[in-house]
Amino acid sequence: MEENLLNVDRLTKTFLSILAIIITIGLIMVWSASFILASEKFGSSTHYIVRQLVYFVMAIGVAFTVSKTKYTFWLKYGYLINIAASGIVALTIIKGVGSAAKGASRWLTFGGMSVQPGEIVKFTVILSALTFFENWNKMDLKERVKHGGSLFLPLALLIKQPDFGSFSICFIVIAFVCFMSSFPRKYFYYSLMGGGIGGVFILFSQAYRVKRLLTYLDPWKNPQGSGFQIIQSYMAFANGSAFGQGLGNSNEKLFYLPEAHNDFIFSVIGEELGFIGVFFIICLFIAFIYFGFKLILQVKDRIGIILGSAIVFVLGLQALLNMGVVLGLLPTKGLNLPFISYGGSSLICNFFGIGLLLSVVKGYRDQLLGDLRYQAPSSRNQHQDQEDDVAITLKKRTFSLP
């Protein structure tokens, strides 16, 4: 048991150390990718990095607070939390309330700050899905319809925004939780098949999505239009070569590559740090996923394992999708690189997920400590009993002497 506790502590430190390295690189690259844009737009080269540091401090506070709560609390109210998150997402599509940009209404703006509610949905659907699928056999038809409707409500709202990238992530992570849960297998495969067909229908239901798909297949057909962004991304990686142009020396961030400090920050990394930097970032995320899964699998609680695994999965999945997009391996989507791209909503929500994972680990660690404290007095008493037995035996032997 003591060995289990040591393993948990060691893996937690390793996992958090990897996360700290990713965050540090992210802060450096946000500053490097944004200081020219910030100077031109706001008259201060530190505008974006200062805001990112503020977001980081807020995110740490969120993660710390959530990690100190019991994860069962979040699961208990996961259904209501997901409905609340859906309500906030719904505000973005109301004219005069949500802020539209590039044909999508995904933000709420107040006090000079923009919030993207779709980021938190990636985690609230995990809470709602885990409760729904684990309690499937206990629910009657009315409850299944009610909870199932609330689970998939935010997905419908994400399509309405539209935000097909976040929709895809939410759909995949729901399928992941469903597969990991005790949900009947036959229903799972039928649902997965139906969901896949529905996803393909949604993909081809809008002309702009078809256009993105065609651009992905051949961006040079429209190099000054839909293919411009991905071609500039290609050029960034080509300019970076093996060792890069040097930190701060990217040419593509000079207003050639849109969203250089956000969705396409990985391209700036490729240009400034080269293949070595790109490979290092990929290795960091692989290590993040590996040690995240290894840490959560130490927990002897199936529900906690599913929750923690889903959080590691969704963060790893988004990193994979972002890298795939900027490398031209996937069609363009509005997804940022977790912990590295600029953005307060993403950073704070991702740390909310980290807080949930640490809450699961903390609950198991506290259980191990409690068991050790319970056993320690017993061990001492057993040792004392053995000493008393030896003393009585010696006394008997003394009386038996002539």
C-alpha positions in Angstrom: 0.0 0.0 0.0 2.9 2.3 0.8 4.4 1.4 -2.5 1.1 2.4 -4.3 1.2 5.8 -2.6 4.8 6.4 -3.7 3.9 5.4 -7.3 1.0 7.8 -7.3 3.2 10.7 -5.9 5.9 9.9 -8.4 3.6 9.8 -11.4 1.8 13.0 -10.3 5.1 14.9 -10.1 6.1 13.6 -13.5 2.7 14.4 -15.1 2.7 17.9 -13.7 6.3 18.5 -14.6 5.5 17.7 -18.3 2.5 20.0 -18.1 4.7 22.8 -16.7 7.1 22.4 -19.6 4.3 22.6 -22.1 2.9 25.7 -20.4 6.3 27.4 -20.3 6.9 26.8 -24.0 3.3 28.0 -24.7 3.9 31.3 -22.9 7.2 31.8 -24.7 5.7 31.1 -28.1 2.6 33.2 -27.5 4.9 36.2 -26.9 7.1 35.4 -29.9 4.1 34.9 -32.2 2.1 37.9 -31.1 4.5 40.8 -30.2 4.5 42.3 -33.7 0.7 42.0 -34.1 0.2 43.5 -30.5 2.5 46.4 -31.4 0.6 47.2 -34.6 -2.9 46.7 -33.1 -2.6 47.9 -29.5 0.7 49.9 -29.4 2.2 47.5 -26.9 4.2 44.4 -27.8 3.3 42.7 -24.5 -0.5 43.0 -24.8 -1.2 39.4 -25.6 1.5 37.8 -23.4 0.3 39.9 -20.4 -3.2 38.8 -20.9 -2.1 35.2 -21.3 -0.2 35.4 -18.0 -3.4 36.7 -16.3 -5.4 33.8 -17.8 -2.7 31.4 -16.6 -3.0 32.7 -13.0 -6.8 32.4 -13.2 -6.4 28.9 -14.7 -4.1 27.7 -11.9 -6.6 29.0 -9.3 -9.5 27.1 -11.0 -7.4 23.9 -11.2 -6.4 24.2 -7.5 -9.9 24.8 -6.3 -11.4 22.0 -8.4 -8.7 19.6 -7.3 -9.6 20.2 -3.6 -13.2 19.2 -4.2 -14.5 15.6 -4.5 -14.9 14.6 -8.1 -18.1 12.9 -7.1 -19.6 16.3 -6.5 -19.1 17.3 -10.1 -20.5 14.0 -11.3 -23.5 14.3 -9.0 -24.4 17.6 -10.6 -22.9 16.9 -14.0 -26.3 16.8 -15.7 -27.2 20.3 -14.4 -23.7 21.7 -15.1 -24.0 20.5 -18.7 -27.4 22.1 -19.1 -26.0 25.4 -17.7 -23.1 25.2 -20.1 -25.6 24.6 -22.9 -27.5 27.7 -21.9 -24.4 29.8 -22.0 -23.6 28.4 -25.5 -27.1 29.2 -26.6 -26.5 32.9 -25.7 -23.8 33.1 -28.4 -26.3 32.4 -31.2 -28.7 35.1 -30.1 -28.4 38.2 -32.2 -27.1 41.2 -30.2 -25.7 39.0 -27.5 -23.2 36.7 -29.2 -20.2 38.1 -31.1 -19.8 36.9 -34.7 -16.5 36.5 -36.6 -15.6 34.8 -39.8 -19.2 33.6 -40.3 -19.5 32.0 -36.8 -21.0 33.2 -33.6 -19.0 31.5 -30.9 -18.1 34.2 -28.4 -19.6 36.4 -25.7 -18.0 39.7 -25.2 -18.2 41.8 -22.0 -15.8 44.2 -20.3 -13.4 44.1 -23.2 -13.0 40.3 -22.9 -14.3 37.6 -25.2 -15.4 34.2 -23.8 -15.9 31.1 -25.9 -18.4 28.9 -24.0 -17.9 26.0 -26.3 -14.6 25.3 -24.6 -16.2 24.2 -21.3 -18.7 22.0 -23.0 -15.8 19.6 -23.9 -15.6 18.8 -20.2 -19.2 19.1 -19.1 -20.3 16.5 -21.7 -17.8 14.1 -20.0 -19.6 14.6 -16.6 -23.0 14.2 -18.1 -22.1 11.3 -20.3 -20.5 9.3 -17.5 -23.6 9.8 -15.3 -25.9 8.9 -18.2 -24.2 5.8 -19.4 -23.4 4.4 -16.0 -27.0 4.7 -14.8 -28.6 3.6 -18.1 -29.8 0.3 -16.7 -31.4 2.0 -13.7 -33.3 4.6 -15.7 -36.8 4.3 -17.1 -37.6 5.5 -20.6 -38.6 9.0 -19.4 -35.3 9.5 -17.6 -33.3 8.2 -20.5 -34.9 10.7 -22.9 -34.5 13.6 -20.4 -30.8 12.9 -19.6 -30.0 11.9 -23.2 -31.5 15.0 -24.6 -29.5 17.2 -22.2 -26.3 15.3 -23.1 -26.7 16.0 -26.8 -28.2 19.5 -26.5 -24.8 21.3 -26.5 -23.8 19.4 -29.7 -26.8 20.8 -31.5 -25.9 24.3 -30.3 -22.3 23.9 -31.5 -23.6 23.0 -35.0 -25.8 26.0 -34.9 -22.9 28.4 -34.1 -21.4 26.8 -36.2 -18.3 25.1 -34.6 -17.8 21.7 -36.3 -14.4 21.3 -34.6 -15.8 21.4 -31.1 -18.8 19.4 -32.2 -16.4 16.6 -33.4 -14.4 16.6 -30.2 -17.5 16.4 -28.1 -19.0 13.6 -30.2 -15.8 11.5 -30.1 -15.3 12.0 -26.3 -19.0 11.0 -25.6 -18.3 7.8 -27.7 -15.2 7.3 -25.6 -17.0 7.6 -22.3 -19.8 5.3 -23.6 -17.3 2.6 -24.6 -15.5 2.8 -21.3 -18.8 2.6 -19.3 -21.1 -0.3 -18.5 -23.4 0.8 -21.3 -24.7 -2.3 -23.2 -22.2 -3.1 -26.1 -24.9 -3.8 -28.7 -26.5 -0.4 -28.1 -23.1 1.2 -28.2 -22.2 -0.1 -31.7 -25.7 0.7 -33.1 -25.4 4.3 -31.6 -21.8 4.7 -33.0 -22.9 3.6 -36.4 -25.9 6.0 -36.4 -23.8 8.8 -35.0 -21.2 8.3 -37.7 -23.8 8.5 -40.4 -25.2 11.6 -38.8 -21.8 13.2 -38.6 -21.1 12.6 -42.3 -24.5 14.1 -43.1 -23.8 17.2 -41.0 -20.3 17.5 -42.6 -21.8 17.7 -46.1 -24.9 19.7 -45.2 -23.1 23.1 -45.4 -21.3 24.4 -48.4 -18.4 25.9 -46.4 -17.6 22.5 -44.9 -17.5 20.9 -48.3 -15.3 23.8 -49.5 -12.9 23.2 -46.6 -12.7 19.5 -47.5 -11.9 20.3 -51.1 -9.3 22.9 -49.9 -7.7 20.2 -47.8 -7.4 17.9 -50.8 -5.9 20.6 -53.0 -5.2 24.0 -51.3 -3.4 25.3 -54.5 -6.7 25.5 -56.4 -7.4 28.7 -54.5 -4.1 29.9 -53.1 -5.3 33.5 -52.4 -8.6 32.4 -50.9 -9.6 29.3 -49.0 -6.2 27.7 -49.4 -4.1 30.7 -48.3 -3.9 29.8 -44.6 -2.8 26.2 -45.0 -0.3 27.2 -47.8 1.3 29.8 -45.4 1.5 27.0 -42.8 3.3 24.8 -45.2 5.7 27.6 -45.9 6.4 28.1 -42.2 7.4 24.5 -41.8 9.5 24.6 -44.9 11.3 27.8 -43.8 12.0 26.2 -40.4 13.8 23.3 -41.9 15.7 21.2 -39.3 16.8 23.7 -36.7 14.5 26.7 -37.4 15.0 30.4 -38.0 15.5 31.1 -34.4 13.1 32.2 -31.6 11.3 35.4 -32.7 12.5 35.2 -36.3 9.4 33.9 -37.9 8.4 35.6 -41.2 4.9 34.1 -41.4 3.7 35.9 -38.3 4.3 39.2 -40.1 0.7 39.2 -41.1 1.0 36.4 -43.6 -0.3 33.6 -41.4 -3.7 34.4 -39.9 -4.2 33.3 -36.2 -0.4 32.9 -35.8 -0.6 33.2 -32.0 -3.7 31.0 -31.8 -4.9 28.2 -34.0 -1.7 28.1 -36.1 0.9 28.7 -33.3 2.3 25.2 -34.1 3.3 26.6 -37.5 5.3 29.4 -35.9 7.0 26.8 -33.7 7.9 24.9 -36.8 9.4 28.0 -38.5 11.3 29.3 -35.4 12.4 26.1 -33.8 12.4 23.8 -36.9 11.9 20.1 -37.0 13.7 19.7 -33.7 11.2 22.0 -31.9 8.2 20.3 -33.6 9.4 16.9 -32.7 10.0 18.0 -29.1 6.5 19.4 -28.8 5.0 16.2 -30.2 7.1 14.1 -27.7 5.8 16.3 -24.8 2.2 15.7 -25.7 2.8 12.0 -26.1 4.5 11.9 -22.7 1.5 14.0 -21.3 -0.9 11.4 -22.6 1.2 8.4 -21.6 1.8 9.5 -18.0 -1.7 10.9 -17.7 -3.2 7.5 -18.5 -0.6 5.8 -16.3 -1.4 8.0 -13.4 -5.1 7.6 -13.6 -4.8 3.8 -14.0 -3.2 3.7 -10.5 -6.6 4.6 -9.1 -8.7 1.7 -7.8 -12.0 3.3 -8.7 -13.6 2.5 -12.1 -15.7 5.7 -12.3 -12.6 7.8 -11.4 -10.6 6.0 -14.0 -13.2 6.7 -16.7 -13.4 10.3 -15.7 -9.7 10.9 -15.6 -9.1 8.9 -18.8 -11.7 10.9 -20.7 -10.0 14.2 -19.6 -6.6 13.0 -20.8 -8.2 11.7 -24.0 -10.0 15.0 -24.9 -6.8 17.0 -24.3 -4.7 14.6 -26.3 -7.3 14.4 -29.1 -7.5 18.2 -29.5 -3.7 18.4 -29.6 -3.6 15.7 -32.3 -6.3 17.5 -34.4 -4.6 20.9 -34.2 -1.3 19.4 -35.3 -3.0 17.5 -38.0 -4.7 20.6 -39.3 -1.6 22.9 -39.4 0.5 20.1 -41.0 -2.2 19.7 -43.7 -3.1 16.2 -42.6 -6.7 17.2 -41.7 -9.2 19.7 -43.0 -9.0 23.2 -41.4 -10.9 23.5 -38.2 -11.1 26.2 -35.5 -9.2 24.3 -32.8 -6.3 25.6 -30.8 -3.3 23.7 -29.4 -4.0 23.0 -25.7 -1.9 24.9 -23.1 0.2 26.5 -25.9 -2.2 28.6 -28.1 -3.3 32.0 -26.9 -6.8 32.2 -25.3 -8.2 32.5 -21.9 -11.3 30.4 -22.3 -9.3 27.4 -23.6 -6.6 27.7 -21.0 -9.0 28.1 -18.0 -11.3 25.3 -19.2 -8.4 22.9 -19.9 -7.1 23.5 -16.3 -10.6 22.8 -15.1 -10.2 19.4 -16.6 -6.7 19.0 -15.0 -8.3 19.9 -11.7 -10.9 17.2 -12.1 -8.2 14.6 -12.9 -6.2 15.7 -9.8 -9.3 15.5 -7.7 -9.7 11.8 -8.7 -6.0 11.2 -7.9 -6.3 13.1 -4.6 -9.3 11.0 -3.5 -7.4 7.8 -4.1 -4.3 9.2 -2.4 -6.3 10.2 0.7 -7.8 6.7 0.8 -4.3 5.2 0.8 -3.2 7.5 3.5 -6.3 6.6 5.6 -5.6 2.9 5.2 -2.0 3.4 6.2 -3.0 5.3 9.3 -5.5 2.6 10.2 -2.9 -0.1 9.8 -0.1 1.6 11.6 -1.6 1.4 15.1 -2.6 -2.2 14.4 1.0 -3.0 13.5 2.3 -1.3 16.6 -0.2 -3.2 18.8 0.7 -6.5 17.1 4.4 -5.8 17.7 3.6 -4.9 21.4 1.6 -8.2 21.8 4.6 -10.1 20.5 6.9 -8.4 23.0 4.4 -9.2 25.8 4.3 -12.9 24.7 8.0 -13.1 24.8 8.2 -11.5 28.2 5.6 -14.0 29.6 7.4 -16.9 28.1 10.7 -15.8 29.7 8.9 -15.3 33.1 7.5 -18.8 32.9 10.9 -20.2 32.1 12.4 -18.4 35.1 9.8 -19.9 37.5 10.5 -23.4 36.2 14.2 -23.2 37.2 15.2 -25.3 40.2 
